[in-house]
Amino acid sequence: MIRLRYSPLIVLLPLLGGSALGDDKASTSPAENRLAALEQLVRAGDDGKLLDLLQATASDGQIPVVNREQILFTFTQSLRQLPPGSIGPLTLTYLSNYESQAVVPHEDYPGSNVPLFNIRAATAGVQHGWRRQEARYAGAVLLAQDPAMLVQAYWLHADPPVRRGLLDALDGASPGQLEMISFMALNALEQEPEMAALAGTAALLNGDTRALEQVARTGSGSTVTEVLRRAGKTLAPGQIDRLLNGAIQNSRPEVAAVAIAELSPALQGQAKAEARLLRLLGDPKLGSSAALALATSPSDDTVSQLVELAESGDQTLSTSRARLALSLMRDRQASGVVP
């Protein structure tokens, strides 16, 4: 094992096929030749020779170990652009189990080492991406046959990349199919909370704020947070306003607080939305979330109302939260944060 105590750039410059400053006339480097040979074997579908060349590269004493592992890492990363199954299981197993020799100190724990080129992690990323692609293709087939079959597949497969692929397949669904999928997934939420991602994604693609309100009302955890975050970035302001109001009125306090944090930025400067947040300042459970949202680029009129409330002298939650919002605003301005 080699532990580097200096910048790896010094070692990696020989891989750059000439001058690091960009000499277009430089000749192709040995590393580039090796990569080209590996890629040619992938295109030829010769997995046996591919595995042999990878093993030969890893043990080639004429190439510094750092450069050898950069070749393997770069090759592995290139597999992300290829369709699933482009290399065989033996080669994937070899890369998945590769023991990195070139290591560097961990940034936070100098006594520990981490791979300079994490080939295992890169291979895991490739496999994750391939499973997601395969699930997307399978989801498209299920969608064409019966949307209920896609919902069932999502229920049965807990593997994250498979579920992500099935969500990707919804991009090709019709409004009617999306409505059916959202309805079925919502009905399954009590038994499987992760169905919120399926219900929420279908509702988002369909612009169905009622279904999104139900996701916020019955769902929980990071899945609902992600749905609300996407809603805040993709829905029209009017839809976001309705969704936020519904979440505040009908969802559990912890979900309503998340809705305020994720949806309010899209409504900045809107008098109706800011007035609602001002009214929430006195709420024991949601007042702090409202103050935080109001601290981000409120209108001049809202700032005036916050100042008036903060200087009123009243010993109420609304007064203390108004002071909190103004304090957060000053902190943002002092740190140069631009909304």
N, C-alpha and C positions, 0 to 999 in steps of 0.2 A: 504494500500500500504506500502510495506517495502522498504526503501531506504538504500542500503548497502554502508557503508563507509570503508569497509575492503576487503581484497582479498576473492573472492567467493570460492576459493579453500578450505578454512577452512571449509566452510559449505558443500561443495560437497564431501569431503572425505568419509563420510558415505555411499555414493552411489557406492563406488568402490568395494564393495563386498570383504572386507578384507583390508589388508595392502596396502597403496598407493605405496609401494615399490615393490609390485608384489608377494604376498604370494599365490602360486598356490593351497595351501591346504585350503584356506579360504572358508567358506561356502557362498552360494549364498545370496546376500543381499535382503532385502524386496523390494527395488526399482527394482532389476532385476526380482524378482518374479512378480511384478506388470506389468513390461514390457512384460514378457513372457505371462501373462494372456491376455494382450491387443492384442498381436500378434496372440495368439491362436484364439481369437474371430474374428480377420480379416480373418484368414485361414478358419474358419468355416462359414464365410459369415453372421454372426449374428450381423447385424448393430445395432439393438435395444439394445442388451446387451453391445455392444461395447460403444455406446454413454453413457449408464448408468454408465459403469465403468470409462470412462473418466471424467464424471461429479463427480463421487464419489471420484476419485483421486484428482481432483481440490479442493474439499472441505474437504478432510480428515485432521482433526485437529491433528491426531497423527503423521503426516508427516510434517516437516518444509516446509513452503511455497516455499522456494527456491528449495528444493528437489522435491516437487510436480511438479513444473513447468519444472524442468529438465526432469522428466519422460515424461511429455506431449510433450516437445520439442524433446526429443530423439525418442519418438514414431512417431511424425510427420515426422522427418527426415528419419526414416526408410521406410516411404511410397514411397520415391523416387525410391526405388529398386523394387517396385511392379508395375504391369500393371495398366493402367487407369481403374477407376471404382472399385478398390479394396475395397473402403469404400463408403458408401452411401452419398447422398447429405446432409442429416441432420447432419451427423457427420462432413462433410467438412464445413458446415455452422457454426457449433459450434466452430471448431478450427479457422476458418477465423475471427470470431468475439470475440475470447478470449481476455479478458482484463488482461494483465500481472500485477501481484501485486509486484513482486520482481523487483526493478529497481536500476540502478546505475547512477551516474552522467555522463553526456555526456563528452567525452574527450575534446572537443573543447569549449563546453559551460557548465561549471560546474553548472550553475543555472538551467539547464534543465536535465530531467531524460530520460533514455532509458531503455527498458526491458533488464534484464539480459539474459533471454531466449525469443527471439522474436518469439513466436508461430504463430502469424499472418503472419509474413514474411516467416516463414518456410512453412506454408500452401500455401501461394501464390506461393512459389517455386515449391511445389509439383504439384499444379494445372497447372502451366506453363509447367512443364515437361510432364505432362500427355497430355495436349493439343498438345504439340509438337509430342509426340509418336503417338497419334491418327492421326494427320495430315500426319505423315510419312507413316503410313499404308494406309491411303486414297490416298496419292500421288502415292504410288506403284500401287494401283489399277487403278488410272487414267492413269498412264504411260503405263500400259499394254493395256488399251483400246485405248487411243489416246493421244499423248503428248500435243496436243493442249488443251485438257481438263485440264491438269495440269497448263498450262500457264493461262488459264481462271480462275482457282481456285485461283491462286496466285494473280491475278488482283483483284478479288472480295473480298478476305479476307485480311483486313488490320491488323488483330491481329498478333503481332510479333511472338508468339510461333507457330501459324499455318503456317506462312510463313517460319519459320525456319524448321518446319517439312517437308514442301513441298520441301525445298532445300535439306534436308537430303535424300529424296526419289530419288534424282538424282544420288545417288551413284549406283543405280541399272540400270541406263539408258545405252543404247547402244550408240556408237559414232553417229549413224544416228539420234537417238532421241535427243541427246545433241545438235547436229547441228540445228535441227528443233526448239528446245526450245530456243536456243540462238538467232536464227534469228527472231523468233516471239517476243521475249522479247525486242530485240533491236528496232524493229519497233514500240513498244509501249512506248519507253522511253520518248518521248516528252509529252505524256499525263500523264504518271505515272513514275516519276523519280525513284521510288523504284524498278521498274522492272530491274534496273541496277544490283541488287543483283542476280536475277534469270539469267539474261544474262551472268553476270560475272562468276557465279558458274558453269554454263553449259560449258562456254568457258574454264575455268580452268580445269575442269575434262576432257575436250577433248583436252587440250593442244593447243587451237586455239588462237594464238596470234593476228590474224587479228580481231577476234571478240572482244578480250580484248582491242585492240587499239580503236575500235569503242566505247566501254564502256567508256574508258578514254576521248574520243573526245566528246561524247554527254552527258555523265552522270555528276553528280555533288554531292557535299556533302559527308557526312560520309560513304554512301554506296560505292561510288567509292574508297574512302580511304581504306576501308576494303578489297575490291577486289584487289587493288594494293598491299596491305600488304600481302595478301595470295599468290599473284602471286610471290612476292619476296621470299617467303619461299618454294614454291612448284615447280616452273618451272625450267627448265635447264638454265644454264648461258646464252647460246646463245639466248634462247627465251626471257629471261629477258632483254638482251641487245637490242633486236629488239623492245620489248614493250616500253622500256625507250626512245629509239630514236624516236619512233613514237609519244609518248606522248609529248616529247619536241617539235617536229616539228608541231604537229597538234592539240594539246589540248589547252584549255584556260590556261593562265599563272598560275592560282591558282591550277589547276589540274596537270599541268606539275611540279610545285614545289612539290606537294605531291608525284608524281611519282619519282622525284629525291630522296626525303627523304626515300621512301619505297623500291625502287628497287636498289639504288646504293650500299647498304651494301653487296648485293650478288655478286657484281662485283669488290670488293676491290682487288687491286693489278693488275687488268687488264689494260694494257697500253692504249688500245683503249677507254675504258670507262673513265679513268682518263683524257686522252687528251680531250675528249668531255667536261668534267667538267671544265677543264682549259680554254677552249674556251668560256665557258658560264660565266666566271667571270665578263666580261664586260657587260653582259646583264642587263639592268636596272631592269627587273622584276624577273629574275631567278639567278642572280649572287650571291645573299646571300645564296640561297639554295645550289648552287654549292659549295660555300665556306664551308658551314656546312658539306656537304658530303665529301669534300676533307680533312676535319680535322680528319676524322676517318680512321686511319691506312692506309695512302697512301704509295705508293712505294717510295724507296729512290730517284729515278729519279724524281718523281713528287714533292717531298719535295724540291729538288734542284731547280726545275723550280719555285716553289712558292717563295723560298728565293730570287732567281735572280729577279723575278718580283717585290717583295716587296722592294728590295733595289735599284731598278732602279731610284728612284727619280721622276718618272712620276706621275703627278696628274691626274690619270685616275681611273675609277671604277675598272678596272682589278687590279690595284696596291693596292687599298684600300681593295678589297675583298681578295687578296692574303695575306695581312697583317692580315685580320680577320681570315682566315683559320689557319695561323701559330699561332695566339694568342689562338685560340680555341684548337689547338693541345697542346700547352704548358699548358693550363688550365687542359686538360684531364690528361696529364702526372703528373702534380702537385697533382691532386686529386686521383691519383692511379687508374684511369679508364682504364680497360683492354678491348680492342676491342673484 
